[in-house]
Amino acid sequence: MKGLAGTYLKFITGAAVLVQILNLGCKKNYSPAVITAPNNYLVVKAVINTGTDSTIIRLSRTVPISSAAKVIPETGAVITIVSDANVTYPVVEESDGYYKGAIINSNAPVKYSLKIFTKDGKSYQSDFVPFKNSPPIDSVYFKIAGDGIGIYADTHDPAGNSRYYRWDYTDTYIFNSAFESVAYHSKVPSDTVLFRPVGDEIYQCWKSDTSKNILTSTSAKLTADVISDNLIISIPSNSEKIAHRYSIQVTQYALTPEAYNYYQQLSKNTEKIGTIFDPQPSELPGNVHCISNPSEPVIGYITAGAPSSTRVFIDNRQLPAWRADNPYSGCILASALYKNPVFNKNEVQAYIYTDIDMPVEPIYVMGTIVGWTAGSPSCVDCTLRGTNKRPLWWTDN
């Protein structure tokens, strides 16, 4: 039996090795052209604002699917907004890939277009599009829905001229770091720890986010031009966003039927793909074209009009007694002494002066500071995740 078992084991082991060799011999990396193609198409994102605010235009370039880069801003472009009445409005580059147009503030019955000249010598232009001003947002409100909240927007157009709508949002919330630091490491003129000046606190910060999904709706099949209970965002009960105080600014746009169809198709191509039952990807023609090379694809759809916006605040006390996930749950507060009597070591020099840790509070012995409690920067400095500059529009509860 022992001999048979040994022979059987050798047979199995040899077979396994043979299978591995065959597998290695048969494997071959496959990189389809769609993944490795060096596509570098222009992406244009803009709503020509015909109201009292400036037009914000964002230019970027596509990257191959295999690339680690997410966005390549298109810098150094020359852009003008033009109307079919031969009026031009200048545009300046504010930062990499972001451009700001002059205020138009006009209800004249004209159409608008973007002209773009990139630094590589190519020219692009959008179709002339009519402006559609958005009616006011009736209300933005929240509902408690299961284990979280949903934020909704209602609107209507008494004249029945809108029918097709799109929304985006920017939301902002307060959060606190794990420890409240009253001191900081100063390197001038030499390493020391000083008390933190007023206005330089790093315990409370604000963090903002923008909408990622395409939010559209239509009243085209309804008798009245009314949109109600339109979901903007869902926030789970354990979200840090609603742990203290939260604000959301919802912006609403009125669309032409053509623009609405574009956004609908864009949503199907980007958000609703994952199973065989989802809509399959399809060609997505926009209304921006490369004039210098008509065969070159351009991604983007330009619309025009004055949007409407509404901001609301939600305070944690308005919600059930939910407990938010704590991103600082693993943080530890340690002590750093100028002279540790056990190890005869200057721990402030070793950990705080090297910025491994940040000072939090002084440690006193007989009225003298002998060291500092300290924590890692990620646990102490909230500006690593947000900003400690209070937004001008922020109000307290």
C-alpha positions in Angstrom: 0.0 0.0 0.0 2.8 2.3 0.8 4.4 1.8 -2.6 1.1 2.4 -4.4 0.4 5.6 -2.4 3.9 6.9 -3.2 3.4 6.1 -6.9 -0.1 7.8 -6.9 1.3 10.9 -5.1 4.2 11.1 -7.7 1.6 10.8 -10.5 -0.5 13.6 -9.0 2.4 15.9 -8.4 3.8 15.3 -11.9 0.4 16.0 -13.4 0.1 19.3 -11.4 3.5 20.4 -12.6 2.6 19.5 -16.2 -0.6 21.5 -16.0 1.3 24.5 -14.6 3.8 24.3 -17.4 1.0 24.0 -20.0 -0.8 27.0 -18.4 2.4 29.1 -18.5 3.0 28.1 -22.1 -0.5 29.0 -23.1 -0.8 32.4 -21.3 -0.3 35.5 -23.4 -1.0 39.1 -22.5 -3.7 40.6 -24.5 -4.0 44.4 -24.7 -6.9 45.4 -27.0 -6.5 48.5 -29.1 -9.2 50.3 -27.2 -7.1 50.1 -24.0 -3.7 51.1 -25.4 -4.8 53.5 -28.1 -3.1 56.9 -27.5 -6.3 58.9 -27.8 -6.0 62.5 -26.9 -9.3 64.1 -27.7 -10.5 67.4 -26.4 -13.2 67.4 -23.7 -15.3 70.6 -23.4 -17.5 71.2 -20.4 -19.4 74.5 -20.4 -22.8 76.2 -19.9 -22.8 79.7 -21.5 -24.3 81.7 -18.7 -26.6 84.4 -20.1 -27.4 85.7 -16.6 -25.5 87.8 -14.0 -22.7 85.2 -13.4 -19.6 84.4 -15.4 -19.4 81.4 -17.7 -17.1 78.7 -16.4 -15.4 76.5 -19.1 -13.4 73.5 -18.4 -11.1 72.0 -21.0 -9.3 68.7 -20.7 -8.0 65.8 -22.7 -9.0 62.1 -22.8 -6.4 59.6 -21.7 -6.0 55.9 -22.6 -7.9 53.4 -20.4 -4.6 51.9 -19.4 -3.2 55.3 -18.2 -2.9 56.0 -14.5 -3.8 59.7 -15.1 -7.4 60.7 -14.7 -7.6 64.2 -16.1 -5.2 66.1 -18.3 -6.1 69.8 -18.2 -5.9 71.6 -21.6 -4.0 74.8 -20.8 -3.1 77.8 -22.9 -6.2 77.8 -25.1 -7.7 81.0 -26.5 -11.5 81.0 -26.1 -14.2 83.4 -27.1 -18.0 83.3 -26.7 -19.7 84.6 -29.8 -23.4 85.2 -30.6 -25.1 85.0 -34.0 -25.5 88.8 -33.7 -21.7 89.1 -34.1 -21.1 90.1 -30.4 -18.0 88.5 -28.8 -17.3 88.0 -25.1 -13.7 87.5 -23.9 -12.6 84.5 -21.8 -9.5 84.2 -19.6 -7.8 81.2 -18.1 -8.2 81.2 -14.3 -6.2 78.1 -13.6 -5.0 74.9 -15.4 -7.9 73.9 -17.7 -10.4 76.3 -16.1 -11.5 79.4 -18.0 -13.8 82.3 -17.0 -16.0 84.2 -19.5 -17.2 87.8 -19.3 -20.7 88.3 -17.8 -23.3 88.4 -20.6 -26.5 89.3 -18.7 -28.8 89.4 -21.8 -32.2 88.2 -22.8 -31.7 89.1 -26.4 -33.2 86.5 -28.8 -29.8 85.3 -30.0 -27.8 82.1 -30.1 -24.4 81.5 -28.7 -21.3 79.5 -29.6 -17.8 78.8 -28.3 -14.7 79.2 -30.3 -11.6 77.5 -29.1 -8.0 77.7 -30.3 -5.6 75.3 -28.6 -1.9 75.8 -28.2 -1.2 73.0 -30.7 -2.7 75.2 -33.4 -6.1 73.5 -33.8 -9.4 75.3 -33.9 -12.7 74.1 -32.5 -16.2 75.6 -32.4 -19.6 74.5 -31.0 -22.9 74.8 -32.8 -24.9 77.9 -32.1 -27.4 77.1 -29.4 -30.4 79.0 -28.1 -30.4 80.1 -24.5 -33.0 78.7 -22.1 -33.2 80.3 -18.7 -34.2 78.1 -15.8 -37.3 78.8 -13.8 -36.6 79.2 -10.1 -36.2 76.2 -7.9 -39.4 75.9 -5.7 -37.7 74.1 -2.9 -34.8 71.9 -1.8 -35.6 69.6 1.1 -34.7 66.3 2.7 -36.7 63.2 3.7 -35.6 60.5 6.1 -35.7 57.4 3.9 -34.8 54.1 5.7 -31.2 54.2 6.9 -30.3 57.7 5.7 -31.7 60.8 4.0 -32.6 61.8 0.5 -32.4 65.4 -0.7 -34.9 66.5 -3.3 -35.7 69.5 -5.5 -39.0 70.7 -6.8 -39.6 73.2 -9.6 -42.2 74.3 -12.1 -42.6 76.6 -15.1 -46.0 78.2 -15.3 -45.4 79.1 -18.9 -44.6 75.5 -19.8 -41.5 76.5 -21.7 -38.9 74.5 -19.9 -39.9 70.8 -19.8 -36.3 69.4 -19.8 -34.1 69.9 -16.8 -30.7 69.1 -15.4 -29.2 69.6 -12.0 -25.8 69.5 -10.3 -24.8 70.4 -6.8 -21.9 71.2 -4.5 -22.2 70.1 -0.9 -20.1 71.1 2.1 -19.9 69.8 5.6 -18.1 70.4 8.8 -15.8 67.8 10.3 -13.3 67.7 13.2 -9.9 66.0 13.5 -9.2 63.5 16.2 -7.3 66.0 18.5 -7.5 69.7 19.0 -4.0 71.1 18.6 -3.1 74.3 20.5 0.5 74.4 19.3 2.7 74.0 16.2 6.3 73.2 15.3 8.2 76.4 14.3 11.4 76.1 12.4 12.3 79.8 12.5 14.8 80.8 13.7 15.3 77.3 15.1 13.2 74.3 16.1 10.7 75.1 18.8 7.1 74.6 19.7 4.9 77.7 19.9 1.3 78.2 20.8 -1.0 78.3 17.8 -2.2 81.8 16.9 -6.0 82.5 16.7 -7.2 81.8 13.1 -4.8 79.0 12.5 -6.7 76.3 14.2 -6.6 72.9 12.5 -9.3 71.1 14.5 -12.5 72.1 12.6 -12.6 72.1 8.8 -15.0 72.2 5.9 -15.0 69.8 3.1 -16.8 70.1 -0.3 -17.8 67.7 -3.0 -19.5 68.0 -6.3 -22.1 65.9 -8.1 -20.6 63.0 -10.1 -23.8 61.5 -11.6 -25.9 63.1 -14.4 -29.2 64.3 -12.9 -32.0 65.0 -15.4 -35.7 64.9 -15.6 -38.5 65.9 -17.9 -42.2 66.9 -17.7 -42.6 66.5 -21.5 -45.3 63.8 -21.0 -47.1 65.7 -18.2 -49.9 68.2 -18.7 -48.2 70.7 -16.4 -44.5 71.6 -16.5 -43.9 70.4 -12.9 -41.1 68.4 -11.4 -41.6 67.2 -7.9 -39.8 64.8 -5.5 -36.7 64.8 -7.8 -33.9 63.0 -5.9 -30.6 64.9 -6.0 -28.5 62.8 -3.6 -28.9 60.1 -1.0 -26.8 60.2 2.1 -26.5 57.1 4.4 -27.0 57.5 8.1 -23.4 56.7 8.9 -21.9 59.4 6.6 -19.6 61.9 8.1 -21.4 64.5 6.0 -24.3 64.7 8.3 -22.4 64.2 11.6 -22.5 67.9 12.4 -23.7 70.5 9.9 -24.3 70.0 6.2 -25.1 72.4 3.3 -25.9 71.7 -0.3 -26.3 74.2 -3.2 -28.4 72.8 -6.0 -28.2 74.4 -9.4 -30.8 73.8 -12.0 -30.6 74.2 -15.8 -33.3 74.2 -18.5 -32.3 72.2 -21.5 -33.3 71.9 -25.1 -34.7 68.5 -26.2 -31.4 67.9 -28.0 -29.3 68.6 -24.9 -31.6 66.5 -22.8 -31.2 63.5 -25.2 -27.4 64.0 -25.1 -27.3 63.9 -21.3 -29.6 60.9 -21.3 -27.3 59.0 -23.6 -24.3 60.1 -21.7 -25.8 58.7 -18.5 -26.5 55.4 -20.2 -23.0 55.2 -21.5 -21.2 56.0 -18.2 -23.5 55.1 -15.3 -25.7 52.2 -16.3 -23.3 49.7 -17.7 -22.4 46.5 -15.7 -24.8 43.7 -16.7 -26.2 42.4 -20.0 -29.5 44.0 -19.0 -28.1 47.5 -18.9 -28.1 49.8 -22.0 -25.1 49.1 -24.2 -22.6 51.8 -25.1 -23.3 53.8 -28.2 -21.8 56.6 -30.2 -22.3 60.0 -28.4 -22.2 62.9 -30.8 -21.8 66.3 -29.2 -22.2 69.7 -30.6 -18.5 70.7 -30.5 -16.4 70.1 -33.7 -12.8 70.3 -34.7 -12.7 72.8 -37.6 -9.1 72.2 -38.5 -9.7 68.4 -38.7 -13.4 67.5 -39.1 -12.7 63.8 -38.6 -11.3 64.3 -35.1 -13.8 63.5 -32.3 -14.6 66.1 -29.7 -16.4 65.3 -26.5 -18.9 67.7 -25.0 -22.2 69.5 -25.4 -22.5 73.2 -25.0 -25.8 74.7 -23.6 -26.7 78.3 -22.8 -29.0 80.0 -20.3 -29.2 81.4 -16.8 -29.4 78.7 -14.2 -31.2 79.0 -10.9 -29.7 77.9 -7.5 -30.8 77.3 -4.0 -28.8 76.5 -0.8 -30.1 74.7 2.2 -28.5 73.7 5.5 -29.2 70.5 7.5 -28.2 70.3 11.1 -27.5 67.0 12.9 -30.1 67.7 15.5 -32.8 67.6 12.8 -32.0 63.9 12.2 -32.4 60.7 14.2 -29.6 59.8 16.7 -27.5 58.2 14.0 -23.8 57.5 14.6 -21.4 58.5 11.8 -18.4 56.4 10.9 -15.3 57.9 12.5 -12.4 58.2 10.1 -10.1 58.8 13.1 -11.0 55.7 15.0 -7.4 54.4 14.9 -5.8 57.6 16.2 -3.6 57.5 19.3 -2.5 60.4 21.5 1.1 59.9 22.8 3.4 62.0 24.9 6.7 63.5 23.8 9.0 64.8 26.5 11.9 67.1 26.2 13.8 64.6 28.3 12.5 61.1 28.9 14.0 60.1 32.3 13.8 56.4 31.5 15.5 56.5 28.1 17.3 59.8 28.5 15.9 60.9 25.1 14.6 64.2 23.8 11.3 62.9 22.3 10.2 66.3 21.2 13.3 66.6 19.0 12.9 63.0 17.8 9.2 63.1 16.9 7.9 66.7 16.7 10.9 68.5 15.2 11.0 65.8 12.5 7.3 66.3 11.9 6.6 62.6 12.5 4.0 63.8 15.1 2.3 67.2 15.7 2.0 68.8 19.1 -1.4 68.9 20.7 -1.3 70.1 24.3 1.5 71.0 26.7 2.5 68.7 29.5 3.2 70.6 32.7 5.2 69.6 35.8 5.2 72.2 38.6 4.1 74.9 36.1 6.8 74.1 33.6 6.2 72.7 30.1 8.2 69.4 30.0 6.8 68.1 26.8 3.7 67.8 24.6 1.0 65.3 23.9 1.3 64.5 20.2 -0.4 62.7 17.4 0.3 61.9 13.7 -0.5 64.7 11.2 -3.3 62.7 9.7 -5.0 62.6 13.1 -4.3 66.2 14.1 -4.4 68.4 11.0 -7.9 68.6 9.5 -6.5 70.6 6.5 -5.1 67.4 5.1 -8.7 66.5 4.2 -10.4 69.9 3.9 -10.0 73.6 4.6 -10.0 75.5 7.9 -11.1 78.7 6.1 -14.8 79.2 6.8 -16.8 79.7 3.6 -18.1 83.3 3.3 -21.7 82.0 2.8 -21.6 79.6 5.8 -24.0 80.2 8.6 -24.1 78.6 12.0 -27.1 76.8 13.3 
